[in-house]
Amino acid sequence: MKRSVITGMGYYLPERIVTNADLEKMMNTSDEWIVQRSGIRERRYAAENEATADLGFYAAMRALEDAERKPEEIDRIIFATLSPDYYFPGSGGLVQERLGIEPMAALDVRNQCSGFLYGLDVADAFIRSGKARCVLLVGAEVHSRSLDYSDDGRHVAVLFGDGAGAVVIEGSDDGAGIKDAMLFAQGEYARELMVECPGTRSGLISPRMFEEKRIYPTMNGRFVFKHAVTRMVETTRRILEKNGLSTEDIDLYVFHQANLRINQMVSRELGLSEEKVFNNIERVGNTSAASIPIALCQARESGRLKRGDTVLLCGFGSGFTWGAILLEY
Ligand code: ACO
């Protein structure tokens, strides 16, 4: 059976850099607080005329160029996001429109910070079953437009940035590609990190939702922190053990960029050496479904990711959802 290989990757970060000093002017916070708690120094915010599918489209074009594929060679689009252009329809179809290609299957994955991992697993299933030959997987977010910049939301607002990453996935017989995936969801903790309104549980949008600020993300920060570390360590160990590998057999760990402290703690618990773990949160912030593909691209740019490397991707996010993917790049 064919394996699914990443044949191209690309990312897009909006031009506007928002530093912690910029945030100090927008809300009651400090560079010291943000750096100490999250490791973040700056993030990007989309321009007024840029929405999630636009960012995704730019990243997709770069990934296609990298794969030496034309848009019309894609036969499926998967779009992972928690901040879609519209409540419905999804953003995958909007990327198909912007690519100017024939109608095809396009689906959105709604698994927050684990969205790229879930999307990669779906792409892998399409390729291995023969249902698709060339899948475009996009992870993109515009968080900046839906954050609470007041004291009530500042512990969340300072963490997030906008951006997009994309990969092209194709079948290969040469032994490289996705080797294993382990994904999990635990709805019991859905309300520990969420945007409650609007939705069918709370009703369509009302002035009261605005007054009560239920339209903004809420997060039980310490609870999320603890679970993220526990699950990422546990899942990394499980996927390694299942595949008869030790932590040393992995050339590069690319974790979801939620918080530098989470990744440092995970690395410490697993005993990983610093040069094997790629982090870019300092300059990008938390871009949820876009964070892993952006990190993969920047790891390659900096020479840390090379063809033939054994790579372990791992992430945790709202849902709670989490997972790990093992691949040979
Ligand atoms: N600037 C300044 N002060 C702040 C800010 C801010 N942006 N936000 C909160 N504070 C204050 C609080 O009001 C509180 O003040 P008080 O002691 O006077 O009451 C104090 O700082 C401590 O607040 P806590 O919320 O308890 O801070 P904590 O040490 O838990 O850090 C943080 C908050 C950074 C969110 C932490 O809980 C965390 O890292 N959680 C992990 C969550 C995460 O990374 N989420 C990312 C999204 S989910 C994902 O991608 C996996």
Residues whose N, C-alpha, C, O or C-beta is under 5 A from the ligand:
A	BS01	ACO	N28 T29 S30 W33 R37 C113 R154 H155 V158 G221 R222 V224 F225 A228 A258 N259 F316 G317
